[in-house]
Amino acid sequence: MINPISTSLAGLRVFTGRLQNTANNVANSNTDDYKTKRSVIVEDSVGLPSLNITVDNAPGARIQESDGLMRETSNVDLSREIPEMMIAKRGYEANLKAFKAQCDMLESLLDITA
């Protein structure tokens, strides 16, 4: 059986990682040759949520410089990253509320038994 507190803590870790990953993508959106990293929530061997991060190797826009050289910009799509950030924030908040509810129930149980 999976401990509910462990599940909430794993959820907090997962959504913290997603938020960090999205923030990293946004911070590097103007960095040449930067490749977006995508985070997906998967189930680990015990059934808890964990994060799988992969690199999106899609090419960025190619721009020709005034000296004739070509450079590749990052492939970060801010119209995708901003909603990802909002989803990660809401997921974190939901897991935090679940964790607080579990702590409150344990506190009530201790008060009853003491």
MARMI-356119 format. One record per residue: residue in one letter; chain; x, y, z of N, C-alpha, C in turn. Coordinates in steps of 0.02 Angstrom, whole numbers, plus 50000, padded with zeros to 5 digits. Layout:
  resn  chain  n_east  n_north   n_up  ca_east  ca_north  ca_up  c_east  c_north   c_up
     a      A       X        Y      Z        X         Y      Z       X        Y      Z
...
***
This chain:
  resn  chain  n_east  n_north   n_up  ca_east  ca_north  ca_up  c_east  c_north   c_up
     m      A   50042    49941  50000    50000     50000  50000   50044    50062  50000
     i      A   50025    50110  49961    50063     50173  49956   50038    50221  50010
     n      A   50085    50250  50046    50070     50299  50097   50046    50364  50064
     p      A   49987    50390  50084    49961     50452  50053   50009    50511  50060
     i      A   50044    50515  50115    50092     50571  50124   50149    50564  50073
     s      A   50172    50504  50063    50225     50492  50013   50201    50512  49944
     t      A   50139    50497  49929    50111     50515  49864   50109    50590  49855
     s      A   50087    50626  49906    50085     50699  49901   50154    50729  49895
     l      A   50202    50702  49934    50271     50727  49930   50301    50713  49861
     a      A   50287    50654  49833    50312     50638  49766   50280    50685  49715
     g      A   50216    50701  49723    50182     50748  49679   50213    50817  49683
     l      A   50229    50839  49744    50262     50904  49753   50330    50905  49718
     r      A   50368    50850  49724    50433     50846  49689   50425    50849  49614
     v      A   50375    50812  49588    50364     50810  49516   50346    50879  49489
     f      A   50299    50912  49522    50278     50977  49497   50330    51031  49508
     t      A   50372    51023  49559    50429     51069  49567   50477    51060  49509
     g      A   50490    50997  49491    50534     50983  49434   50506    51009  49369
     r      A   50441    51002  49358    50410     51028  49297   50415    51104  49294
     l      A   50404    51136  49351    50409     51209  49354   50481    51232  49341
     q      A   50529    51197  49370    50600     51214  49358   50618    51204  49285
     n      A   50595    51149  49255    50609     51136  49185   50580    51189  49140
     t      A   50518    51208  49152    50486     51259  49112   50521    51327  49121
     a      A   50539    51343  49182    50575     51406  49194   50642    51407  49158
     n      A   50676    51349  49157    50739     51344  49121   50729    51355  49046
     n      A   50676    51326  49019    50661     51336  48948   50647    51409  48932
     v      A   50607    51441  48974    50591     51512  48963   50654    51555  48968
     a      A   50696    51540  49018    50757     51579  49027   50805    51572  48968
     n      A   50803    51515  48934    50848     51504  48877   50814    51514  48810
     s      A   50756    51546  48809    50720     51554  48746   50758    51597  48696
     n      A   50803    51640  48718    50843     51682  48672   50915    51657  48665
     t      A   50929    51597  48689    50996     51569  48684   51002    51529  48619
     d      A   51050    51548  48577    51059     51512  48514   51075    51439  48526
     d      A   51047    51396  48483    51058     51323  48484   51030    51288  48545
     y      A   50992    51322  48588    50962     51289  48646   50905    51244  48623
     k      A   50901    51185  48650    50848     51138  48634   50801    51131  48695
     t      A   50737    51137  48682    50686     51132  48734   50688    51064  48767
     k      A   50679    51064  48832    50673     51001  48870   50600    50992  48888
     r      A   50573    50933  48874    50503     50917  48889   50500    50872  48950
     s      A   50454    50886  48995    50446     50845  49055   50378    50810  49052
     v      A   50379    50745  49067    50319     50704  49067   50315    50668  49134
     i      A   50256    50667  49164    50247     50631  49227   50234    50558  49210
     v      A   50273    50514  49241    50266     50442  49232   50261    50409  49300
     e      A   50243    50346  49300    50237     50308  49362   50301    50269  49373
     d      A   50329    50273  49433    50390     50235  49447   50372    50163  49466
     s      A   50422    50124  49486    50412     50053  49500   50366    50038  49559
     v      A   50359    50086  49605    50315     50076  49662   50247    50109  49653
     g      A   50236    50141  49597    50172     50172  49583   50168    50246  49599
     l      A   50224    50275  49619    50225     50347  49635   50241    50387  49571
     p      A   50219    50449  49568    50235     50490  49510   50309    50510  49509
     s      A   50338    50509  49450    50406     50534  49442   50409    50571  49376
     l      A   50464    50605  49365    50471     50649  49307   50520    50620  49257
     n      A   50500    50620  49194    50544     50598  49139   50557    50659  49095
     i      A   50620    50680  49090    50637     50739  49051   50675    50717  48989
     t      A   50651    50741  48931    50683     50725  48867   50698    50790  48830
     v      A   50745    50787  48784    50764     50845  48745   50727    50843  48678
     d      A   50696    50898  48660    50662     50905  48596   50713    50929  48545
     n      A   50734    50886  48500    50787     50904  48453   50762    50937  48390
     a      A   50701    50962  48389    50676     50998  48331   50719    51060  48319
     p      A   50734    51075  48257    50777     51133  48244   50741    51199  48259
     g      A   50780    51247  48281    50754     51315  48290   50757    51352  48223
     a      A   50736    51414  48224    50739     51454  48163   50811    51468  48144
     r      A   50824    51467  48079    50892     51482  48055   50892    51554  48030
     i      A   50941    51592  48053    50946     51663  48036   51014    51675  48003
     q      A   51012    51712  47948    51075     51729  47915   51101    51796  47942
     e      A   51163    51793  47965    51195     51853  47993   51218    51898  47935
     s      A   51237    51960  47952    51259     52008  47901   51324    51985  47867
     d      A   51364    51944  47902    51426     51920  47872   51416    51856  47831
     g      A   51353    51835  47822    51338     51777  47781   51334    51712  47820
     l      A   51355    51711  47883    51351     51650  47922   51280    51637  47946
     m      A   51263    51573  47953    51196     51554  47977   51201    51536  48051
     r      A   51150    51554  48088    51147     51533  48158   51077    51506  48171
     e      A   51072    51461  48219    51008     51431  48237   50987    51457  48304
     t      A   50925    51481  48308    50898     51505  48372   50872    51446  48412
     s      A   50849    51459  48472    50821     51405  48513   50754    51383  48484
     n      A   50733    51323  48503    50668     51299  48479   50614    51305  48533
     v      A   50624    51350  48581    50576     51360  48635   50515    51397  48607
     d      A   50456    51370  48621    50393     51401  48601   50359    51428  48664
     l      A   50362    51494  48673    50334     51524  48734   50259    51514  48739
     s      A   50224    51507  48683    50152     51494  48686   50136    51425  48713
     r      A   50186    51382  48716    50178     51316  48747   50205    51316  48819
     e      A   50257    51354  48832    50290     51353  48897   50248    51388  48951
     i      A   50215    51442  48934    50176     51479  48984   50118    51437  49011
     p      A   50078    51403  48967    50026     51359  48995   50056    51301  49035
     e      A   50114    51275  49014    50147     51222  49053   50164    51246  49123
     m      A   50186    51308  49127    50203     51337  49192   50141    51344  49236
     m      A   50085    51364  49207    50023     51370  49246   49998    51302  49269
     i      A   50004    51251  49226    49984     51183  49245   50027    51158  49303
     a      A   50092    51169  49299    50138     51148  49352   50122    51183  49417
     k      A   50106    51247  49413    50089     51285  49474   50026    51257  49506
     r      A   49975    51245  49466    49912     51218  49493   49921    51147  49521
     g      A   49961    51107  49488    49974     51039  49512   50010    51041  49579
     y      A   50057    51087  49586    50093     51096  49649   50044    51116  49704
     e      A   50001    51165  49689    49953     51189  49739   49906    51133  49760
     a      A   49883    51092  49713    49837     51037  49729   49871    50986  49775
     n      A   49934    50968  49760    49969     50921  49802   49984    50950  49871
     l      A   49996    51015  49874    50008     51047  49938   49945    51046  49982
     k      A   49887    51058  49951    49825     51055  49989   49811    50984  50013
     a      A   49825    50934  49970    49814     50864  49991   49860    50847  50049
     f      A   49923    50869  50046    49970     50857  50099   49947    50889  50164
     k      A   49924    50951  50160    49899     50985  50220   49838    50950  50249
     a      A   49793    50927  50207    49734     50891  50231   49754    50826  50267
     q      A   49804    50791  50241    49828     50730  50273   49860    50745  50340
     c      A   49898    50798  50343    49929     50818  50407   49876    50838  50458
     d      A   49824    50873  50435    49770     50893  50481   49733    50831  50507
     m      A   49722    50781  50464    49689     50720  50486   49732    50682  50537
     l      A   49797    50679  50526    49842     50646  50574   49843    50683  50640
     e      A   49842    50750  50636    49840     50790  50698   49776    50776  50737
     s      A   49720    50773  50702    49655     50758  50735   49657    50688  50766
     l      A   49684    50641  50730    49689     50573  50755   49732    50570  50818
     l      A   49787    50606  50818    49830     50608  50878   49794    50641  50937
     d      A   49755    50693  50923    49717     50726  50976   49665    50680  51006
     i      A   49633    50639  50964    49582     50593  50987   49612    50538  51031
     t      A   49670    50511  51009    49700     50455  51044   49740    50476  51105
     a      A   49758    50539  51110    49800     50560  51166   49761    50576  51228
***
